[in-house]
Amino acid sequence: MGGREGLRALALALWVSSCGGAAMEPPAPRHARHVVLVVVDTLRADRVGARAGSVSLTPALDGLAARGVSARAAYATSSWTRPSLASIFTGQLQSAHGVREPRQPLPAGARTLAESLAARGFVTRAVVSNPILRAKWGYGQGFERWDDALALGPDAVTSDEVADSAIAALDVRAGERLFLFALFFDPHWRYRGRTGDAPEPAGRLEGDERTQDLSTMHLDEGELAYVRGLYDAEVRATDAAIGRLLAALEARGLADETLVLVTSDHGEALGERGFFGHVENLDEEVVRVPFVVAGPGVARGSSVDAPLSLACLPATVLELLGVESDAAFAWPSEAEALRSPGSATGPAGSIGSAGSAGSGAVVFEVDYLPTPFRSAARTKQFGVRAGRWKLVVDELSGRRALYDLASDPRGEHDRAPGHPKLVRELEGLLQRLRGAEATRASGGPLTFEERAALEALGY
């Protein structure tokens, strides 16, 4: 045996000896068999987990976080449902998938996470309760079953029924692998609360006001507390329904082999800056969302502090399942950050605490074309979060707003005038990450019923 071969043999023998005679290759990491993705429409990040001086609204999600990872700076890619969910499904930004108005479907040529998993033999099922996500709008691509029977609009209270339908969808035959998507709608306006849980009406309010109306009413403290109390009651009830779904996984013996991801498509303004609702801006309370992941291959009881985009979700799921990623999912995986919190995340080239190059940057966009029956103005804003800094570019007004989220976590004080070089650097980063916009799809004319449903939702 030659000298080099002899050294290799000796090294191998020493390694085997140190492992106590174990197999020469370490065991492959354990991967999940099933995936459950839960999206809670309009759930703010700051409503998940205990807040100072208050009892947590979300004990079920807190329990999930205790056995998994919670992202402290997760961002939706847009400030309303359709483009954000399109990003969650396709791993692309709005400027790539092109969904920017209520009448646009998800493009038929888009590659979705459900299609990717179906091609790998997964049973794919969905339960949705938002009327603008009915099957005709293309979001069911790749799902064998897309159940939108509970998409009843803002006057309905559906969390318990969504949980029931999702639990029924868990039943699969031996040997089958399941991808289940469940969308809970109740925290969306109207904030109905629950009997015995909602606050009493205050001042001029009775609970059925539109968010557009609330934004013009200059609410006093009692009225603000009432609106926020209604919203919190919706969050609390939705968390309880999700808790039943998680308990059903346990009862069926599926919890230890299921990757569970819970997030939101966007947040909700509740009177900050005098604004209620979402869609029309990229403020922190609107684009920052919860993101909790638990299951095989995910660290336990940890958190990811670096900014994280929900566009990472398709590539992340595939990597955590141990399968080859799909080239169509452009935004990179965050699986390593979920396995080993504290590791660098996101695309390279972000701005650190002192403006230095680092890693971890996210993009959010709202390029919204209002329909004739919506009073909102045309909105075209693009933003980037990199390290502690957040830049929002309003292309219609030309304004550049810069926020230092380390000292100003709500993003209320514009620092742009004092940091022109940083604004230019962040804007360059934003342009690079967005890339060229894809050709946008056209969804055709709306029916009278569809127009009425969208108007009822505030779109």
N, C-alpha and C positions, 0 to 999 in steps of 0.2 A: 504493500500500500504506500503510495507516494506521500510526501510530506504534507501537502495541502489536504489530501483526502484523510490522512491520519488525524490532522487537527480537527477536521469536521466531525469525524467519528468520536473523538475524545469529547468535543464540546457537546455533541448529542447525548453521549453517555452520561456526562455530568448533569445535563439538564433533566434527563429522565430520572436520575438518582435523586436530584433535589426535589422532584415532584412525587417521590415515593413510589416510583414505578407507574405513574399515571400514563395515559395515552399520550403519544408524541404530539398530538395537536390538541390545543385547548378546546373545550366544548363550544359549539356555536351558540351565540346569544339566543335567548328564548324570545319568540315573537308572538304577537297576538294572533288569534284565529279570527276574531270578529272585530268590527268597528262600529261604534255608536257615536254619531255626531249630532249634538244638540245645539241649536241656535235659538236664543231667546231674543225675539224682536225688541229693539229699543231699550236694551238693558245697559245702564250706565256702569262703568267700572267701579265707581265709588259706592255702589249699592251692594257689592259682593264682599262679604267678610265683615267683621266687627268694626264699627266706627267708634271714635272716642266718645265715651259717655253714653253709648247706646248698645242695645242688644242686637246681634246680627240679624239681618233680614233673611239670610241665606244659609241656614245650618246644613242643608243637604249639600250645597256646593262647597261649603267649608269642609265638610267631611271628605268630599272627593279630593279637595286640595290637600288634605292631610295625608292622603295616600298617593299623591302625585305631585305635579308641578303647577304652580300658578305664575303666569306672566304678569308682572307689575306694570309694564308699559306696552301692552298690546294695542294695536291700532287697526281699525277697519280701514279699508281702502277708499271708502266714500262715506257720505253722510246720509244715505238713504238705502232702502232695501235692495232694489234690483241690481245696481252696479256692485254693491258690496257683496251680495251673495254670488254674483257672477264671478267675482274674484276668488271667493272661497271655493267655488267649484272648479275654476279653470287655472288658478295660480297666476292670473294676469291682472294688470292694472286696468282701470277704466279706459285709459288711453289706448290700450291694446285690444280689449274685448269690445269696446265701443258702445256699451249700454249707457245711455245718458238721458233718456226721457221715458216717461211712463208707458208709452205705446210701443217701445222697442222690446222684442224678445231677446233671449240669449241666442246669439247666432247659431244656426244649425251646424255650421262647420267647427264650432268650438269643441275642444276635447275636454270632457269633464272627469272629475274623480270617479263618479259612478260608472262611467263608461270604461275607465281604466280598470276598476275593480271587477266589473262584470266580465271583462275580457280575461280576467284571471280566475274566473269561476265563482265569484261571490254572488250570492242572492242579494239583490239590491231593492230596498223598500224605503218609502218616504211617507211621512205624515206631516202635512203642512196646514197652517191655519191663517195665512195671509192672503187676502183676495187677489193681490197683484202677482201671486205666484201660482196661479192656476196652470194646469197642464199645457194650455195653448201657448203659454209664454216661453216654452222651451227649456225650462229648468229641470224638467223630468228626463232629460237625455241620459240614457244609461240605466234608468230605474225600471225594473220590471213592474213595480207597483208604485204609483204616485197618487196618494190618497189626499185629495183636497176637499173632501166633504165638509170639513170643519172650517173652511175659509169663509166665514160668515160675516166679516166686517167688524167695525169697532164697537158696535152695540152688543155684540155677543161676548160671553165669558166662556172660554173654551179650554183652559189649561188642563182640567181634570179629564176632559174627553180626549184631548191630544195624548195625555199620558196613557189612557186606556187603550187607544188605538196603537200607540207605540209598543206597549206591553204585549198586545196580541201579535204584533209583527215580529216579536222575538222568537216565536216558535218556529224553529227550522228542523229539518230532518237530520238524523245523525250523519256526520261527515260533511254537511254543508257549512259554508262560511257566509256570514251575514254582514252586509253594510246597511245600517239603518240611519236615516236622517230624519230628525224630528224638529219641527219649528213651532215654538210656543209664541203666541202673539199677544197675550194679554197686557204686558206693560205698555204696549202702544196706546196712544190716545184712542178712544176715550178711557180715562182712568176710572174704572168702575169700582175698584175696591172690592170688599166682600162684606156681607151682612155681619155686623158685630165687630168688624175689624176696621172699617173705614171711619175717618173723622167726620164730625158733624159739619154741615155746610157753614161757611163763614162769609160775612159781609154780603157782597153782591153775588156771590157764586153759589151755584146749585149742583155743579159737577158735570154739566153737559155742554159747557162752553168749548168752542173750538180753540185750538192752540193759537191760530191767527188772531182770534179775539183777545185771548189772554195777553198777547204781546202788546196790545194797544191800550190795556186797561189800567196800567200803573197800579198793580196790586199792593195792598198794605201787608204788613207782616202776618196778620191773621189769615188773610186770603192766600198768601204764599204758602204758609204752613198747611193749609187745607189741601191745596193742589199737590204739594209734595207728599202729604200723608196718603192721599188717594193713590199716587204712583207707588209709594212704598208698600201699600197693601197689595197691589197687583204683583209686585216683585215677590213678596212673602208667599203669596198663594201659588205663584208659578214655581218657586223653589220647592214648595211642598209636593207639587205634582211631579217635578223632576226627581225628588226623593223617592217617590213610589216607583218610578222607572228604574232607578238605581237599585232599589230593594228587589225588584223583579229579576234583575240580572243575578243578584245574589241567590235568590230562591231557586233559580233554574241552574245554578252551578256554573254560570257563564262569566262571573265577575273577574275571575283570575285569568281568563283567556280573552278578555275584551279590552280593546283600546277605546277609552271614552274621552271625548273632547267636548267641552261646553264653552260657548262663546256667544257673541251677539253680532248682529249685522251693523249696528251703530248705536250710539247713545241717545240722550235726550236732554235738551236744555230745559231747565225748570226755573226760569226767571233770572238766570245769570245774564248780566248785560241787558236785562229787560226783555229777553227773548224766550219763547217757549216753542218746543218742537225740535225739528231737525231739517235736513235738506239744504238749507240756505247758507250754511257756513261750515267752516272746518275747526270750530272751537273745540277745546279739549273735552268738554262734557258731551260733545256730539260724536267725536271720532275715536276717543279712547274707550276701550271695551274690556270686559273680563275675558280671560282665556285660561281655562283649567284643563289639564290633561293628566290622565292616570291610566295605568295598565302595564302590561309586560314591556320591558325595555325603557321605562320612564322612571326617573328618580322619585324617591318618596319624601314627601314633606318638605319640598324645596321651592325656590322661586327663581325666576329669571328676571333680572333687573334691566337688561339692555332692551332697547326698543325692538319690537317684533311685529311684523305685518301679517295679517290674516291671509295674505296672498301666499304665504308659505305653506298653507295647510295641505294641498294635494301632495306636494313633494315630501313633506314631513310625514304624512300618513304612510306613503309607500315605503319610505326608508325605515320607519318603525316596524312595518310589517316584514321587512327583510326582503323586499322585491325591488327589482330594477325600476328606477324612476321613469317617468314618461317625459320625453323631450318637449312636449307641448307645455309642461308646467314650468314657466319661465322663472318664477320667483324661487330662490333657493330654499332648501330644506332647513328647518331648525331642529332636526332630530338630535343632533349632538348637544345642543343647549338643553334639551329636555332630558337627555341621558345624564349630562354632567353640567348642571347649572353653574354659571360663572364663566363658562367658556365664551369666546367671542362669537357673536351672531351677526347675521345679516350681510348684505353686500359690502364689500370693502369701499373705503373712501368717505367715511363720515367725519364729523367735526367733534373733537373731544372737548374737555372742559376749558381748554385754553386756545381752542381753534386749531389744534393739531390734528393730523390725519389719524384715523383710527378705524374701527369697524363697527357695523351696526347702524343702519339707516333705514327709515321707512318712508313711504310716500302715500299721500291721501289726496283724492281729487273729487271735486264736484263740478262737473260740466253738465249743468242741468238746463234742459229746454222745457219750460213749463208749457202745459197744454192750455188751450184757450179758456178753459173753465177754472184755472187756478189763478189766484190773485198774486202769487209770488212773482218776483222779477226774475229775469234771466240771471243765472248764477254761473260764474266760471272762475273757480279758485283752485289752486294747486298748492300743496304743502309738502314739507319734508321735516322729519324729526331725525336729528343726528346728535347723539350724545345728549347734552343738556339743552341744546338749542332747537328751536322750532321756527321755521320760516313759512309764512303763508303769502302767496302771490295772488293778487286779485287782478286778473287780466282785463277786466272791464274798466276798473277805476285806475289801474296802474299802481295801486298801493302795494308796498312790501312791508309786512309786519313781522317783527322778530321778537321771539320770547325766550327768556332764560328760565326753563322749567325747573331748574334746580332751586332758584330763589323765588320763583313765581309759578308754582305748580299748576295753577288754573289758566295760565296764559292770559293775564289781564293787562299787562304793562308792556307796551311796544318799546323795544330797545333799538329799533332800526336806525334812528337818527344818529346814535352814538357809535354804531358799528358798521359803517358802510362797506368795509372790506369783507367782513364776515357775511354780510348780506349777499355780496357778489359771489363769494365762494359757495355758499349754500345754494344760491340760485343755479350755479353751474352744476352742482351735484344733483339738484332736482331735475334739471334738463337731461343729464346723462342717464339717470335712473328711469325716467319716463320713456325715453327713446321716442321713436316715431310712432304716431298714432295709427292704429289699424283702421281699415275701412269700416265704417259703422253700418250696422244692419238697419233695415227699415221694417217696422212691425205692422204697417198697414193701418187703415182707419179703425178707430174705436167704435164699438157699438154703443147704443144709448145706455145699456145696462153696465157696460164696462166704464163708461164715463162717470156714471152715478157712483159706482163702487170706488173709483179713484178719488172723486170729490169728497166722498164720505170719510176717506182716510186722510184727507188734507193735502192730496197731491194735485 
